[in-house]
Amino acid sequence: MKTDVLVIGAGAAGMAAALSAAKNGARVILTDRDERAGGILNQCIHNGFGLHYFKEELTGPEYAERFSTLLENYQITLLTDCHVHNVKPDRKAVLVSPKGVFEVETKSIVYTAGARERPFGTLMIPGDRPSGIFTAGVAQKYMNIENRIIGKRALILGSGDIGMIMARRLTLEGVEVVAVIERLPYSGGLLRNVIQCLEDYNIPLYLSSTVVEVRGKERLEEVVVAQVDNNYRPIPGTERIFKVDTLVLSVGLIPQVELLWGLVQLDPISKGVSCSNIGQSSSEWIFSAGNCTVVYDLVDYVTMEGEKAGKYAAHYAKGERFETGVPIEIGENVGVIFPRRYVSGEDLVLYIRSKKPIEGATLVVGNFERRFEDVMPSEMIRIKIPSQKIMGFERIVVSLKEE
Amino acid sequence: MKVIVVGAGVVGSLAARELSKYDLDITIIEKNLDIGWGVTKANSAILHAGYDDPVDSNRAKFCAKGNAMYTQLSQELDFEIRRTGSYVVAFSDQEVKTIEELYEQGRINGVPGLEIHDRNTLLEKEPNLNKDVKCGLWAPTAGITEPWMVAIAAVENAVANGVKLVLNEKVVGFEKKGDQIKKVITDKNSYETDLVVNAAGLYADQVALLAGAEYVPLHPRRGEYILLDKKMGSIIKSVIFPTPTKTSKGILVLPTIDGGLLLGPTAVDLQDDMKDHLETTAQGLEQIRNFTRTLVPSLDFSQTVKTFCGLRPESPQKDFFVQASKVVKNFVNLMAMRSPGLTAAPAIAEYVTQEVIQQAMGFKLSKRKDFNPIRRGIKKIVELPLQEWQELVKGDPKAGRLICYCNEVTEAEIVEAIKRGARTLDGVKFRTRAMFGRCQGGFCSIKIMKILERELGKDMSEIVLKSPQSWIVDGKVRE
């Protein structure tokens, strides 16, 4: 099989990339290992998606459907139940599905494989290894797709958005959520979720606390929680035992980049595919967007970046070539940024997470400055930097200056 | 003649398989839901060379021999071994002396190929070792395997040769007539027998006690482990031991069969009533991190995939207790199988069959003519050439549906694992390596639950992780 653009992963980024590549005249193959397009959106039955992109509030499946129904109007071959076994430097990929094993020769790739959840094992929490410990996404899929109750009494570790949304979801379905535990001194998710998912349901949020032991020979029986000091070390004597049969983890997402190992450069901070502002990776024929580049808060942004990567991948397939761009570097108080290189021409759309909460901060990017009342690591900043403000720089440093 | 083997760990499984070469009616009774889920499930997975065991001990008698037997055994039973070789590394003059003693002990124990390598040779082979190393004892026959696969393969082959396997039944007593056991009583059934082989792992002392036979008291020695991702798997090529102390081989760094890196074990002696204390501890994990960094400074613990704990059966004698009972005339103990129990197991299986049961106890066994030594493992489809994979998918579309992405396991392999006896999530995991990878089942565990549901004709709420009460989901959200 031959194609212009191979899009790997049909979640929000992949669907947007495929549509945009096709609108720009490319023949597109869009693959997904699930049975349908939509990715994780399919299991996010709560609303709040699309406020920026569609200016209305949609559920995850509704948001996905807006794109998936469009796919068939274009020159897009959608291959579901299809796993990409490998991608080789000679621009060939091996695809595996129940329909067969075949090689695709492509001119460019848009890699939109998303992220995976940080699993329990990586946290090195001491104790037993019982059943009843779920990552938030798995819990969500059991509840929303498989129609299954995962327990009777639950504790949630990590106040990321999915964790808080699951706290509300479990409560609504009659599972008692005893608390949400957060290691940081502030919530790891959006403020609106703290209010709408926890406060509205009287679910306590314990900050500066963590799980120090899990107990249960078969099913989970007890979780031991302790407060932590400034270095996140548990403080002896502060332990509290929660009798729960379920522990839900919302402890972070990890960009899935393994398929591209050795082919593209990774961002050492986000651990995702390092890209320029047109979504091009260090390998000129591989473009990327979405949570496999940096973990976003809002799907709307993922869509926008997917569209951009799809468009430029199509242009690349037609023979257009792009400059590498100048590096975008992390300055003061900045945790994560995307993209990592700026190709002159368009304005720069920059995504920034601060390293810590700051009251009154000035964002400085080249000759651009903007003051923010409050910045929080949990709330990603998206800002358009006019091209004339960053022209002529050999490197662009992004910093958040405290007042 | 009826034989009951108590315990389907690596020792019981290999003993049952060895006995299945004879005209016998054999039943294995295992209290867990699957094969190899006691001591066998969580240890360092090493085929030891045999230099470490005191001269004239049972450990020395069976280790090097068992090690050599693994080559043919792994071919017959189609499980993986890798002869990585091992190093004992010395950082002080005192340790250099110990290494020289080990070399000598190994020579007497008949360990082939031992060499002492100087610093340069050592660092050339293992460039990521701590540069302060002085020298190392190289044992080329040492290697690694997957202990649970050894047990599963042995039982599958034994069953193909007529052995019966009973899972989820615990031996609670024996019915005796004089100095002979007549029946083995479990919590669910009773089984007539002419001979009992006690391979009950950590609980072998209690089983012997129930039978009124000799035993050595067993206590669990806790060993905690940290498993690192495949990204770290290649920084060490062989099994790296520190210089051992009187009580322990120390905390090791070694590659695993599927490409990860294993660090551990700790060695903490627990009370004899703590045989189910498989919990990891903050101190243990800290100890592993601190110690292994002194061996391999570049270890990156952000690549941790999981931590776990195993218990090994230790006795005051610190040696295997392998003999026929003198008071119960049809009872054999394979007890106190501490390290190197996994390595020794094939040699012990042969010894118990020939020298104990036939010679010492005087049972007349006749060889079966139709014994088939060959068992084939579940085919790892991802390792096939593309052409063959393509052909396979034409006949079985499930061979083209990936379920576990991290380790690339197809639905066909999972269905096959269930056909071969997997009934739980862990049963599938240990047979196929699905859910063993870096996402730890985040993407595939639900898919596997649905396959188990379909293949077993069960409801998801009846499927467990590893033991009867380890349920995963409850009722439905909406009817």
Interface residues (C-beta under 8 A of the other chain):
Chain A: R33 D81 H83 H85 V94 V96 S97 P98 K99 G100 V101 F102 E103 R116 E117 P119 F120 G121 T122 M124 P126 G127 D128 R129 P130 S131 G132 T135 G137 V138 K141 Y142 M143 I145 E146 N147 R148 I149 I150 G151 K152 E173 V212 E213 R215 K217 E218 R219 E258
Chain B: I226 L227 D276 L278 E279 T280 T281 A282 G284 L285 F301 T304 V305 K306 T307 F308 V382 L386 W389 Q390 V393 K394 P397 K398 G400 R401 L402 Y405 C406 E408 R438 C439 Q440 G441 G442 F443 S445 I446 K450 M460 S461 V464 L465 K466 S467 P468 Q469 S470 W471 I472 V473 D474 G475 K476 V477 R478
